[in-house]
Amino acid sequence: MNIWIINQYAGSPHYGMNYRSYYLGEAFVQEGHKVTLFASSFSHLFKHLPKIKSIFTDEKIDGIDYVWVKTPSYKNSKSIKRIYNMLVFMLKLFFFNIFKRERPDIIIISSLSLFPVLNALFWSKLLRVPFIFEVRDIWPLTLIELGGVSPSHPLVKVLAWIERLGYKKASKVVSVLPNAKEHMLSKGLLEEKFFYIPNGVNLQEVEDATPLSSEISTLIPEDKFIVGYVGTIGIANAMQYLLDTAKIVQKHNKIHFVIVGEGGEKEQLKTFAQTHHLHNVTFIDAIAKREVQSMLKHFDLCYIGWHKKEIYRFGVSANKLFDYMYSAKPILHSISVEKDLVSEAQCGVSVPAEDTLAIADAIVTMSKKPLTERQVLGNNGKNYVIQHHSYYSLSQQYLKLIKDTTLKH
């Protein structure tokens, strides 16, 4: 089959996050299918930017045909220019000559930007092919509940209209969030259109991890109980609570925090650590995707946290969580939901979101556990992610859905 994917923030292990479309596309190619991926030339999550020659620049990455759409840069995830970037991406795609390419069998539009839903709908009508609407973040609800944007804001109203349009016109709707169906049904989605296909790990990549450079590895303290975080340092990641926890547990000399990554909140957190003389916190710049497992080997406890917001009632599917699980290290998950993946897989401990005392208590308790007990938790996570969340198995689910959709169209 010939599969087109529109994902404005799609990256690759070379350029940086987001990886989902890359991993699925790579798996589709390995199964003999042709994949074209339309993505923005600029993302605040990229470590390196692609070299752009014109409005549309072709590049083949691991068998996937990338089409980079030239878009303007912006400072960070909260920048108003980011919305302008999204609009430019959508508008330029309308000028892409789809008839110069081999006709696709299906089009997949992957959020979080909802504007390209309009491109997918337009292309699907012109080419007479079905399209799948993949939802990775529920917009505009995320803007309202996490960003504090008013429900009556014109941008929210436009995005809400596009969201409903996507649910109505798409042949199928895929969500990475296990409990999103309730929300989508309330916005007009037909129940039989909903499919849950979560994020996961590329087993070959994590097995063939690249060693850390000596410059990076020497930054990690030795003979300490390392509480580590690897990933984006943004608003949604609720990292301030981990810094507050570091302040609380300073008297425990053996506990040290290592935060790896980049993001809009990083400088603010570094300033906080300096102001409060948090000598038990080390910040490390973002590392390559293939180095993540090598970094996680240095951790004794992996941390991931969220805000105490209603938006998480739909569940979470963070890539870092699956990386943590594969590392066979216990996980501390700070989240306020009835059921979460760490609890389900029995691979660590879950505490309420934004509860620094509970986070601190869990860290101290885990640091006192025998290594054998921590290894049991870690191995539970690794076994679970291999069984349920390899990108190969997820791609097989996706391909079955694509085949069923094209046959019925």
C-alpha positions in Angstrom: 0.0 0.0 0.0 0.9 3.6 -0.4 0.4 5.5 2.9 0.6 9.2 3.4 1.0 10.6 6.9 0.6 14.3 7.8 2.2 15.1 11.1 3.5 18.6 11.5 5.8 17.7 14.4 7.1 14.4 13.1 10.8 14.0 13.6 13.3 11.1 13.5 16.1 9.8 15.7 18.5 12.1 13.7 16.5 15.4 14.0 14.7 14.8 17.3 11.1 14.3 18.6 8.3 13.5 17.8 9.0 9.8 16.9 5.7 8.0 16.6 5.1 8.6 12.9 8.7 7.7 12.2 8.6 4.4 14.1 5.2 3.4 12.5 6.4 4.5 9.1 9.6 2.6 9.4 7.6 -0.5 10.4 5.2 0.0 7.5 8.2 0.2 5.1 9.7 -3.0 6.5 6.5 -4.7 5.7 6.8 -3.6 2.0 4.6 -0.6 2.0 5.5 2.9 0.7 5.3 5.8 3.2 5.3 9.5 2.6 5.5 11.7 5.7 4.6 15.5 5.5 6.2 17.4 8.4 7.3 20.9 9.3 10.9 22.1 8.7 10.9 23.7 12.1 10.0 22.2 15.5 11.0 23.5 18.9 11.7 19.8 19.8 14.3 19.2 17.1 18.0 19.0 18.0 19.0 19.5 14.3 17.0 21.2 11.5 16.6 19.6 8.1 18.3 21.5 5.2 15.5 23.2 3.2 16.0 23.9 -0.5 12.5 25.2 -1.3 8.9 25.3 0.0 8.8 21.5 -0.2 12.0 19.5 0.3 12.2 15.8 -0.2 14.4 13.6 2.0 14.5 9.8 2.4 15.1 8.6 6.0 15.2 4.9 6.7 13.0 4.2 3.8 10.4 6.9 4.6 9.9 9.7 2.0 9.8 12.9 4.1 8.4 16.0 2.6 9.6 18.9 4.7 7.3 21.9 4.5 9.2 25.2 5.0 7.7 27.0 8.0 8.9 29.9 10.2 10.8 29.5 13.4 9.4 30.4 16.8 11.0 30.7 20.2 9.3 28.1 22.4 6.1 26.0 22.8 4.3 29.0 24.4 5.2 31.5 21.7 2.3 33.1 19.8 4.4 32.5 16.6 3.9 28.8 17.1 0.2 29.3 16.1 1.5 31.2 13.0 3.8 28.3 12.3 0.8 25.9 12.4 -1.2 28.1 10.0 1.7 28.4 7.6 2.1 24.6 7.5 -1.6 24.1 6.7 -1.8 26.8 4.1 1.4 25.7 2.2 0.1 22.1 2.1 -2.8 23.3 0.1 -0.4 24.3 -2.6 1.4 20.9 -2.7 0.8 19.2 -6.0 -0.6 15.9 -4.9 -1.1 14.7 -8.5 2.6 14.6 -9.1 2.9 11.8 -6.5 1.7 8.2 -6.7 -1.9 8.2 -5.5 -2.1 7.0 -1.8 -4.3 4.3 -0.6 -5.0 6.1 2.6 -4.1 9.4 4.4 -3.3 9.6 8.1 -3.5 13.0 9.8 -1.8 13.0 13.3 -2.4 15.8 15.8 -1.6 17.8 17.9 -2.1 20.6 15.4 -5.6 20.3 14.1 -5.3 22.6 11.2 -4.0 19.8 8.8 -7.3 18.0 9.3 -8.5 20.4 6.6 -5.7 19.3 4.3 -6.4 15.6 4.9 -10.1 16.2 4.2 -9.4 18.1 1.0 -6.9 15.6 -0.3 -9.1 12.6 0.5 -12.0 14.2 -1.5 -9.8 15.0 -4.5 -8.0 11.6 -4.5 -11.1 9.7 -3.4 -9.3 7.9 -0.7 -10.2 7.5 3.1 -8.4 9.3 5.8 -7.7 8.3 9.4 -7.6 11.0 12.2 -5.0 10.2 14.8 -5.3 12.0 18.1 -2.2 12.3 20.2 -3.3 15.3 22.2 -7.0 16.3 22.7 -7.1 19.8 21.3 -8.5 22.3 22.0 -9.3 20.8 25.4 -5.6 20.7 26.3 -5.4 24.5 25.6 -8.3 25.1 27.9 -7.3 22.8 30.8 -3.5 23.1 30.7 -3.0 26.4 28.9 -5.7 28.3 30.7 -7.2 29.6 27.4 -10.8 30.6 27.6 -13.4 28.3 26.0 -14.8 31.3 24.3 -11.5 32.4 22.7 -11.8 32.5 18.9 -8.9 30.1 18.3 -10.5 27.6 20.6 -13.8 27.9 18.8 -12.1 27.3 15.4 -10.1 24.3 16.7 -13.3 22.9 18.3 -15.0 23.1 14.9 -12.1 21.3 13.2 -12.0 18.7 15.9 -15.7 17.9 15.4 -15.2 17.9 11.6 -12.4 15.4 11.9 -14.4 13.0 14.0 -17.3 13.3 11.6 -15.5 13.0 8.3 -12.6 10.6 9.1 -13.2 6.9 8.2 -11.5 5.9 11.5 -10.2 7.8 14.6 -7.1 6.4 16.3 -6.2 7.6 19.8 -3.1 7.0 21.8 -5.1 7.7 25.0 -7.0 4.7 26.3 -10.0 6.6 27.7 -10.5 9.2 25.0 -13.5 7.6 23.5 -16.0 9.2 26.0 -14.8 12.7 25.1 -14.9 12.0 21.3 -18.4 10.5 21.5 -19.6 13.7 23.1 -18.2 15.6 20.1 -20.1 13.6 17.6 -17.8 10.6 16.9 -19.6 7.3 16.0 -18.5 4.6 18.5 -17.5 2.1 15.8 -14.9 4.6 14.4 -12.8 4.6 17.6 -9.6 2.6 17.8 -7.0 2.7 20.6 -3.4 2.2 19.4 -0.9 3.5 22.0 2.7 4.6 21.8 5.5 2.2 22.4 9.2 1.3 21.9 11.3 0.3 18.9 12.8 -2.9 20.2 15.7 -2.9 17.8 16.7 0.7 18.7 16.6 0.2 22.4 18.5 -3.1 22.2 21.3 -1.3 20.1 21.7 1.7 22.4 24.6 4.0 21.7 26.9 4.5 24.7 27.1 7.8 26.4 30.1 10.0 25.7 32.6 10.4 28.6 31.7 14.1 28.7 28.1 13.2 29.6 28.6 10.1 31.8 31.1 12.0 34.0 28.3 14.5 34.8 26.3 11.8 36.6 27.4 11.4 40.3 28.7 8.1 41.4 27.7 6.2 44.6 24.4 8.0 44.8 20.7 6.9 44.5 19.9 8.5 41.2 16.3 9.7 40.6 16.3 10.5 36.8 14.1 12.2 34.2 14.7 12.1 30.4 12.5 14.0 28.1 11.0 17.4 27.3 11.0 20.0 30.0 7.8 21.7 29.3 4.6 22.9 31.0 2.8 19.5 30.7 5.7 17.7 32.4 5.2 19.3 35.8 8.9 19.3 36.6 8.6 22.0 39.3 7.2 19.4 41.7 10.3 17.3 41.2 12.5 20.3 42.1 10.4 21.0 45.1 10.9 17.4 46.1 14.7 17.8 45.7 14.5 20.7 48.1 12.6 18.5 50.7 15.0 15.5 50.6 18.3 17.5 50.7 19.1 16.0 54.0 19.3 12.6 52.4 22.8 12.9 51.1 22.7 9.7 49.0 19.7 10.9 46.9 20.6 12.8 43.7 18.4 14.1 40.9 19.4 14.1 37.2 17.3 15.9 34.7 18.1 15.3 31.0 16.5 17.3 28.2 15.4 20.6 26.8 12.3 22.6 26.9 10.6 25.9 27.6 10.7 25.4 31.4 14.3 24.4 31.7 15.9 27.8 32.4 13.2 28.6 35.0 14.0 25.3 36.8 17.7 25.9 36.7 17.2 29.3 38.2 15.1 27.8 40.9 17.8 25.2 41.7 20.5 27.9 41.9 18.4 30.2 44.0 17.6 27.4 46.5 21.2 26.0 46.4 20.0 22.6 45.3 23.3 20.8 45.0 21.5 17.5 44.7 20.2 18.4 41.2 22.2 18.0 37.9 20.9 19.2 34.6 22.1 17.6 31.4 21.4 18.8 27.9 19.2 16.7 25.6 20.8 13.5 24.3 20.2 11.5 21.1 17.3 9.1 21.1 19.6 6.2 20.7 21.5 7.2 23.9 18.4 7.2 26.1 18.8 3.6 27.3 22.4 4.1 28.1 21.4 7.1 30.2 18.7 5.1 32.0 21.3 2.5 33.1 22.7 5.1 35.4 19.3 5.7 37.1 18.0 3.9 40.2 14.5 5.3 39.9 12.9 6.9 36.8 10.5 9.8 37.3 7.5 11.0 35.3 4.9 13.4 36.5 1.8 15.3 35.5 -0.3 18.2 36.7 -3.5 17.5 38.6 -5.8 18.3 35.7 -9.0 16.8 34.4 -7.4 16.4 31.0 -5.5 13.3 32.2 -8.7 11.4 32.9 -8.4 10.2 29.4 -5.1 8.5 30.2 -1.5 9.2 29.1 0.8 7.6 26.5 4.1 9.3 27.0 7.0 7.8 25.0 9.4 8.2 27.9 7.2 5.9 30.0 7.8 3.0 27.6 11.5 3.8 27.4 11.6 3.7 31.2 9.8 0.4 31.3 12.2 -1.2 28.8 15.2 0.0 30.9 14.1 -2.5 33.7 14.3 0.3 36.3 11.5 1.0 38.8 9.3 4.0 37.9 7.8 6.8 40.1 4.6 8.0 38.4 3.0 11.2 39.8 -0.5 11.2 38.3 -4.1 11.5 39.6 -6.1 8.9 37.7 -7.9 5.8 38.9 -5.7 3.4 36.8 -2.3 4.1 35.3 0.2 2.0 33.3 2.8 1.8 36.1 0.2 0.4 38.5 -1.2 -2.0 35.8 2.3 -3.3 35.0 3.4 -3.4 38.6 6.6 -1.7 37.7 7.0 1.0 40.3 4.9 3.3 42.5 2.2 5.8 41.7 1.5 8.8 43.8 -1.0 11.7 43.4 0.0 14.5 41.0 1.5 17.7 42.4 1.9 16.1 45.9 5.6 16.8 46.7 5.4 15.2 50.1 4.1 11.9 48.5 6.8 12.1 45.8 9.5 12.7 48.4 8.2 9.8 50.6 8.1 7.5 47.6 11.7 8.4 46.7 13.1 7.9 50.2 11.2 4.6 50.6 12.4 3.3 47.2 16.0 4.3 48.0 15.8 2.1 51.1 14.5 -1.0 49.3 16.9 -3.8 48.6 18.2 -3.9 45.0 16.5 -7.3 44.5 13.1 -5.7 45.1 13.7 -2.8 42.8 14.9 -5.3 40.1 11.6 -7.2 40.4 9.7 -4.0 39.7 12.0 -3.1 36.8 11.7 -6.5 35.2 7.9 -6.3 35.4 8.0 -3.2 33.4 10.3 -4.5 30.7 8.3 -7.7 30.3 5.1 -5.7 30.0 6.4 -3.2 27.4 7.9 -6.0 25.2 4.6 -7.9 25.3 2.2 -5.0 24.8 4.0 -2.0 23.4 6.6 -2.9 20.7 6.2 -0.7 17.6 6.2 -3.8 15.5 3.1 -5.2 17.2 1.5 -1.7 17.2 2.2 -1.3 13.4 0.5 -4.7 12.8 -2.6 -3.4 14.5 -2.4 -0.2 12.4 -1.9 -2.0 9.1 -4.9 -4.2 9.8 -7.0 -1.1 10.5 -5.7 0.5 7.3 -6.5 -2.5 5.2 -10.0 -2.8 6.7 -10.6 0.9 6.1 -9.4 0.8 2.4 -11.5 -2.3 1.7 -14.7 -0.7 3.0 -14.1 2.7 1.3 
